[in-house]
Amino acid sequence: MKQGDRVLDAGCGFGNMSKTALRICGDDLQLTLYDPLRPMLKNTNRLFAKKPALTCGVFEHMPFLGEKFDDVLCGYSLRDAIGLRTAIAEIHRVLKKGGRFVIVDLGKPDNSLIRACVSFYLRLVLPIVAIMVGGRLGLKFVTLYRTYRLWPE
């Protein structure tokens, strides 16, 4: 990512991926925050010094012109797509030729022992630590285990 890039944060949630991109690349990125939940977008706008564009919608039917974005970010969100193949095809459509598609998400290790350790950590350790550190805000980490369990091997 570089200064001046048009960046789509797809499934942006609270915009954490965009905030990280701004910290790393500087504040000259042209951000579009995209999420299916209007309340999420509404609350996100106030967290940015320079207001990003806000668009509500789903991965499978993006309301953007083709080849519009230099970069597409998906932080812990692509797994929530209803149709993964359709979602990836849409991301490919809106991404400029030579653009970058960055996915940050959970995956399941191939090794069954390591997979069991990760399950234990996400189910029991992470929620306790998250609640101790973040109080009530830490409760949102409880859902990670459910998501991890549903993720294909």
N, C-alpha and C positions, 0 to 999 in steps of 0.2 A: 504494500500500500504506500502511496506517496501523496504529497501535498496536492490538493485540487481534485483528487479522485472522487467520483460519484460512488457512494457506498450504500448498499441496501443491507440493513440489519433485519433479516427475515425471521419472524418469530421473536421479536426483540425483547419481549418481557419488559423489564425495567430499563433496558438500554445498556446493560453492563458491557456487552461486546463493543458497542459504539464508544462508550466512555474509555475503554481500554485502547481502542484504535486511536482516539483523540490524544490520549496520553503518550502513545508511542510515536504517532505520526505528526502531531501538531494539530492545531484547530482549524486548518484550512481544508478539511474534508467536507464534501457536500453529502450530508447524511440524510437518508430516508429511513425512518423507523416504521416497520411493517409488522402488524400483529392482528390476530383475529379478535382480540378483546379490546373494545373501545375504552373501558375504564383504565386498562393498562397504559394505553397510549396517552390518555388524558393526564394521568399522573406522571408520566415520563417527561413531558415537555418542560416542566419546571426544573428538571435536574441538569439542564444544559444551558451554558452561557449564551451560545448562539443557537437559536431555535432550529431544530431539524424539521424536515418535512415529515408529516405523520399521515399514514395511510392504513386503513383497516381492511383486512381481507385474509384469505387462506392461501397456502402454498400452491394449491392446485389450480387456482384461477387468479393470477396476478394481473392487476389492472395497469401494467406498465408497457410502454413501447418496447419492441425488441431491441437488444443490444444497447440498453440505456446505462447500465452500471459497469464501472471498472472492477468493482469488488462486491461480492455477496458474502455476508457473514451469517452463520447459523450457530448460535450458542445454545446447546441443550434444547433445541426446538424442532429440528428436522424429524426427530423420532415421533413427533405428534402429528405429522402429516397423515391425512386419511389415506391417500394413495401415494406411496413413496416414489414410484416410477414417474407418475405424473408431476409430482412436486419437483423432482430433479430435472425433468424436461422443461418445466416452466422457468426454473432458475437458469438453466442453460440458455433459454430463449432471451431472457432479459440481461444476461451477462454479455459484455462486449467480447469480440474475438480477442483472445489472449488475456482475458480477464482472470481474476483469481476468485476461487470459491473456497471459503474457509469454514470447516465444520469442526466444532468442539462439542464432544458428547461422550457419553459412557459407551463402553464396549465390554464384551465378555471375553475373558482370557480363554484360550484353547485348553490349557491345563486345568483339569477338574479340581485339583487341590487349591490352586490359586483362585479359581472361580468360587470355591467354597469360602475361602478367606475373604474375598471381596464381598460376597453376600453377607457374611457375618459382620464385617465392618459397616456396610451400608445399613444393615437392619438394626444393629445394636449399638455400635460405637459412635458412628456419626451423629445420630439423633441426640444422644446424651451430650456429646461435646458441643453440638450446635446450640442446644438449649442452654447449656452452661455459659457459653460465650455470648450468644445472641438473645437470650431470653425468649420471649414469645416469637420473635422473628426467626429463631432457630427451628420453629415447628415446621416451616416449609420444607426443610431438608428431610423430613420423615417420608415424604412422597418419593424420594429418589430410589428407595429400595423397591417399591412397587413398579416403578418404571424400569428399573434394571431387570427385575424378574420377568417382565413381559418382553424384553429385548431379545431378539433371536440369537441363537448361539452360532 
